[in-house]
């Protein structure tokens, strides 16, 4: 029994090590919500931003917004690019899986074993496109399948037929299967919503799916063995997140997702109340010009916009923003 427990412990450690390539972070002991660090990379001539995004487990728009003005397909050699790695954890319980649709990112909080420090593992994802929005709410994983066949719903087959790209009733596992090598079914009525891989990794981080949550092949391969059936999944819409770090207020803003599930241009008039809501009862001396600029830019990178309010300070010092470089029958 002791040998088996030890062996299982090594397997669990190996799985976590594989997941760490994408981003495994110890949860802050002080209860704060900021994790990770930004990094940088110098390009070679053959690089493209989508290829770099996949290599560093970033989404398509995630790397583009962090590097404004850089050509997506031909950035050129010797360009110094920002790899956004600092993130503010989404609000709510730190358990199970959380997918924040505006962020196009999944967070997994594995249940810690005895003596282990709690961690969070995070990956970029694709979510639903227009008319195929990913639903919000709390659900759970009800089944897991390796090498899943795909049974396209009739609505998806009609869409493809209208484009002159007819689909068979069943797409077997293999390179032409858009579900990739792994799929986890959600308990959403109709049974057609999955967390799965892809045969089109360059689209990860975009709103391009038929409502499912799509991951890089290597990311779903790392996540799949860690997630037991029954794991809670929260699908949320939080374009504005806040963090307090040693009395400093940071906000992370993503283009909001509308009622149809589509990313829309940031509207400061809409986002300001969301910032107030995210702050709750906390009192902050906010540099509003910088805060509005951050809300409008919606780069997805945590930015310092204020300080904890103190009665003797009527006007907060101006914070300095960090530099930025520029059934397997579901519908995928």
C-alpha positions, 0 to 999 in steps of 0.5 A: 500500500505504501509503495502504491501511494508513493508511486501515485504521488510520483505520477501526480507530481509528473502530471503537475510538472507537465502542466507547469510548462503552461503556467502553474503558480502557487496561490499567494499565502496572503490571499492576494490575487496577483500571480505570475511575471511578465517576460520577454523574447527576442525574435528570429526571422522565422517567428510569427506571433501565433507560433510564439503564442502557442510556444509560450501558452498565450492566446492569439489576441493576448500576445497581439495586445501586449505588442501593439504595432508588431506585424502578426505574421512577419514581426522580423528578426531582433524584435523584443516582444513582451510575453504577458505572464502577470494575471489577476485571478478571477473572482469567486471560489478557488476550486475546480475550473474557471473560464473567464470568457472576455479573457479567453483563459481557463484557470484550474485549481487542483485539490491539494494533497496533504502537505501540498501548497494550493496552486492554480494552473492556467491556459489560453482558450477559444470560446464561442463565436457569433450566434454560438456563444459559450453559456455562462453559469456553473456546471461540471465535468460529466465524462472524459474521452480520449481520441473522441469521434465528432458527431457534428450537430445538424445546425453545424452540418447545415452551416458547413453545407451552406459554405460548400464544405459538407460534413459527414455525420461522424468525423473519426479521431485523427488529424481532421477531427476538430476535437483533437485528442481529448474531450471533457463533456460539460453537464450543460443541457443538450450535452454538446458543450465540451472542453477539448483540443483542436486541429487548428491551434493558431485560432486558440485565444479567439472567439471562433468555436460553436460554443465549446472551449478549445485548447492547444493540443499540448495544454489539453493533454496536460490538463486532461489527466488532472481533472476528475469527472465531477469537477466543478466548472464556472463559466464567467464574464468578468472583463475587469479584475482588480488586485491589491498588492502592498497597498497598490491597486492594479486592474486588468481589463479585457474587451467585454463580451456582449449578450451574444457572446461576442467581444466588443470595443471597450466602452469606458462608460460601461467599464467604470461601473464594473470597476466600482463593482469589482472594488466592492467596499474597498476604498481607493485613491484612483488616478482616474485619467490613468484608470480610464486609459487602462479601461479603454485600452483593454490590453489584458495586462495588470496596470497600477491605477491607484493606492489604498486611500488614506484620509490625509491624502486628498490627491493620490500620487500619480502611479506609473504604468508598467511598460508594455511592448507592444458525446463527443457529439459537441460542436467544437 
